[in-house]
């Protein structure tokens, strides 16, 4: 049985550690972050990083949104 692909929209303070844990567990992870540098850090660990939230979500069976609700 293959693991479900997980998309992360938001890879900041909370999203990045969650995505990293799933990568370490063998899950395929797709990621997007409004500041691309934060998402790119996950690329070195095996995540696919995309330019838009829609691209990251495409084809994923699970979608996790970790977005702040105010200015950062």
FENDA-V859186 format. One record per residue. N is the residue number from 1. OMEGA is omega as a letter, one per 40 degrees, with the letter a starting at -180 (NA if undefined). BURIAL is 1 if it has 24 or more other ideal C-beta (glycine too) atoms within 12 Angstrom, else 0. Layout:
BEGIN
n=N omega=OMEGA burial=BURIAL
n=N omega=OMEGA burial=BURIAL
END
This chain:
BEGIN
n=1 omega=i burial=0
n=2 omega=i burial=0
n=3 omega=i burial=0
n=4 omega=i burial=0
n=5 omega=a burial=1
n=6 omega=i burial=1
n=7 omega=i burial=1
n=8 omega=i burial=1
n=9 omega=a burial=1
n=10 omega=a burial=1
n=11 omega=i burial=1
n=12 omega=a burial=1
n=13 omega=a burial=0
n=14 omega=a burial=0
n=15 omega=a burial=1
n=16 omega=i burial=1
n=17 omega=i burial=0
n=18 omega=i burial=1
n=19 omega=i burial=1
n=20 omega=i burial=1
n=21 omega=i burial=0
n=22 omega=i burial=1
n=23 omega=a burial=1
n=24 omega=i burial=0
n=25 omega=i burial=0
n=26 omega=i burial=0
n=27 omega=i burial=1
n=28 omega=a burial=1
n=29 omega=i burial=1
n=30 omega=a burial=1
n=31 omega=i burial=1
n=32 omega=i burial=1
n=33 omega=a burial=1
n=34 omega=i burial=0
n=35 omega=a burial=0
n=36 omega=a burial=0
n=37 omega=a burial=0
n=38 omega=i burial=1
n=39 omega=a burial=1
n=40 omega=i burial=0
n=41 omega=i burial=0
n=42 omega=a burial=1
n=43 omega=i burial=1
n=44 omega=a burial=0
n=45 omega=i burial=1
n=46 omega=i burial=0
n=47 omega=i burial=1
n=48 omega=a burial=1
n=49 omega=a burial=1
n=50 omega=a burial=1
n=51 omega=a burial=0
n=52 omega=i burial=0
n=53 omega=a burial=1
n=54 omega=i burial=0
n=55 omega=i burial=0
n=56 omega=a burial=1
n=57 omega=a burial=1
n=58 omega=i burial=0
n=59 omega=i burial=0
n=60 omega=i burial=1
n=61 omega=a burial=0
n=62 omega=i burial=0
n=63 omega=i burial=1
n=64 omega=i burial=1
n=65 omega=i burial=1
n=66 omega=a burial=1
n=67 omega=i burial=0
n=68 omega=a burial=0
n=69 omega=a burial=0
n=70 omega=a burial=0
n=71 omega=i burial=0
n=72 omega=NA burial=0
END
